[in-house]
């Protein structure tokens, strides 16, 4: 049997193993979170407290620290532009698909102007969710596995 071209390059198997390890860690953390929710390991007030701590204190603190330590001259602006272009494309495709799907579901009981505002809002929310959901949860570990943390600051720039 022949070996795929990607695996013939020196170091590519090691990189794939690092990538697999990072993906396995991310999936494991997600599964632990799902199991803890399903098994009710945390009460609703405890879960709200953890969520508030992470969303209002820990994550903004880490973002501020990363931005404060950012060396703007050494940043890979081509990578930032590529990530931004890809996110813009995914945003536009998602919004377009949502609008086309929502336009087909018409209801004559609601005036068109109200439906249009609802459609735009809903399409915008779906588009934001597709482009902003996993920048830190998956982006940082995968970039660290592939590039050894060299582009971690790029994730912080491209996330918002």
C-alpha positions as CSV (number, residue, x, y, z in Angstrom):
1,X,0.0,0.0,0.0
2,X,1.2,3.5,-0.8
3,X,1.5,6.2,1.9
4,X,-0.4,9.4,1.4
5,X,1.7,12.3,0.3
6,X,1.0,14.3,3.4
7,X,2.5,11.6,5.6
8,X,5.7,11.3,3.5
9,X,6.9,14.7,4.5
10,X,9.3,14.8,7.4
11,X,7.6,15.8,10.6
12,X,4.1,15.6,9.2
13,X,3.1,12.5,11.2
14,X,4.3,14.1,14.4
15,X,2.3,17.3,13.6
16,X,-0.8,15.2,12.9
17,X,-0.4,13.4,16.2
18,X,-0.1,16.7,18.0
19,X,-3.2,17.9,16.2
20,X,-5.1,14.7,17.1
21,X,-4.0,15.1,20.8
22,X,-5.2,18.7,20.9
23,X,-8.6,17.7,19.3
24,X,-9.0,14.8,21.7
25,X,-8.4,17.2,24.7
26,X,-10.9,19.7,23.4
27,X,-13.6,17.0,22.8
28,X,-12.8,15.4,26.2
29,X,-13.4,18.8,27.9
30,X,-16.6,19.3,26.0
31,X,-17.8,15.8,26.9
32,X,-17.0,16.4,30.6
33,X,-19.0,19.6,30.5
34,X,-22.0,17.8,28.9
35,X,-21.8,14.9,31.4
36,X,-21.6,17.3,34.4
37,X,-24.6,19.1,33.1
38,X,-26.6,15.9,32.4
39,X,-25.6,14.3,35.8
40,X,-26.4,17.6,37.6
41,X,-23.0,17.8,39.3
42,X,-23.5,21.5,39.8
43,X,-26.6,23.2,41.0
44,X,-28.1,25.9,38.7
45,X,-26.8,28.6,41.0
46,X,-23.3,27.0,41.0
47,X,-23.3,26.8,37.2
48,X,-24.4,30.4,37.0
49,X,-21.6,31.4,39.3
50,X,-19.0,29.5,37.2
51,X,-20.4,31.0,34.0
52,X,-20.4,34.5,35.5
53,X,-16.8,34.1,36.7
54,X,-15.5,32.9,33.4
55,X,-17.5,35.3,31.2
56,X,-17.2,38.4,33.3
57,X,-13.8,38.1,35.0
58,X,-11.5,35.4,33.8
59,X,-11.9,35.6,30.0
60,X,-11.8,39.4,29.8
61,X,-8.8,39.4,32.1
62,X,-7.0,37.0,29.8
63,X,-7.9,39.0,26.8
64,X,-6.7,42.2,28.3
65,X,-3.4,40.5,29.3
66,X,-2.9,39.1,25.8
67,X,-3.6,42.5,24.2
68,X,-1.3,44.3,26.6
69,X,1.6,41.9,25.8
70,X,0.9,41.9,22.1
71,X,3.9,42.9,19.9
72,X,2.1,44.6,17.0
73,X,5.2,44.7,14.8
74,X,5.8,40.9,14.9
75,X,2.2,40.0,14.1
76,X,1.4,38.0,11.0
77,X,-1.0,40.4,9.3
78,X,-1.5,38.1,6.4
79,X,-2.8,35.4,8.7
80,X,-5.1,38.0,10.5
81,X,-6.4,39.1,7.1
82,X,-7.0,35.5,6.0
83,X,-8.9,34.6,9.2
84,X,-11.0,37.8,8.9
85,X,-11.8,37.1,5.2
86,X,-12.8,33.5,6.0
87,X,-15.0,34.7,8.9
88,X,-16.6,37.3,6.7
89,X,-17.3,34.7,4.0
90,X,-18.8,32.3,6.6
91,X,-20.9,35.2,8.1
92,X,-22.2,36.2,4.6
93,X,-23.0,32.6,3.6
94,X,-24.8,31.9,6.9
95,X,-26.8,35.1,6.8
96,X,-27.8,34.5,3.2
97,X,-28.8,30.9,3.8
98,X,-30.8,31.9,6.9
99,X,-32.6,34.8,5.1
100,X,-33.4,32.5,2.1
101,X,-34.8,29.8,4.5
102,X,-36.7,32.3,6.6
103,X,-38.2,34.1,3.6
104,X,-39.8,30.9,2.5
105,X,-41.6,30.5,5.8
106,X,-44.1,33.3,5.2
107,X,-47.0,34.1,7.5
108,X,-49.7,36.5,6.2
109,X,-50.9,37.3,9.8
110,X,-47.7,39.3,10.5
111,X,-47.0,42.5,8.4
112,X,-44.0,42.2,6.1
113,X,-42.0,45.0,7.8
114,X,-42.1,43.2,11.1
115,X,-41.2,39.8,9.5
116,X,-38.3,41.4,7.7
117,X,-36.9,42.9,10.9
118,X,-37.2,39.5,12.6
119,X,-35.6,37.7,9.7
120,X,-32.6,40.1,9.7
121,X,-32.1,39.8,13.4
122,X,-32.4,36.0,13.4
123,X,-30.0,35.7,10.4
124,X,-27.5,38.0,12.1
125,X,-27.6,36.0,15.3
126,X,-27.0,32.7,13.5
127,X,-24.2,34.3,11.5
128,X,-22.5,35.7,14.6
129,X,-22.8,32.3,16.3
130,X,-21.1,30.5,13.4
131,X,-18.2,32.9,13.3
132,X,-17.6,33.7,17.0
133,X,-18.3,30.5,18.9
134,X,-15.1,28.5,19.1
135,X,-12.2,30.9,18.6
136,X,-10.7,30.3,22.0
137,X,-12.0,26.8,22.8
138,X,-10.7,25.2,19.6
139,X,-8.6,27.9,18.0
140,X,-5.9,28.3,20.7
141,X,-5.3,24.5,21.3
142,X,-5.2,23.8,17.5
143,X,-2.9,26.6,16.7
144,X,-0.6,25.6,19.6
145,X,-0.5,22.1,18.3
146,X,0.3,23.1,14.7
147,X,2.5,26.1,15.2
148,X,3.7,25.7,18.8
149,X,2.0,28.8,20.2
150,X,3.7,31.1,17.7
151,X,0.4,32.5,16.5
152,X,-1.6,32.6,19.8
153,X,-1.7,36.4,19.7
154,X,-3.3,36.2,16.2
155,X,-6.2,34.3,17.7
156,X,-6.7,37.1,20.2
157,X,-6.7,39.6,17.4
158,X,-9.0,37.7,15.0
159,X,-11.5,36.5,17.7
160,X,-13.7,39.6,17.9
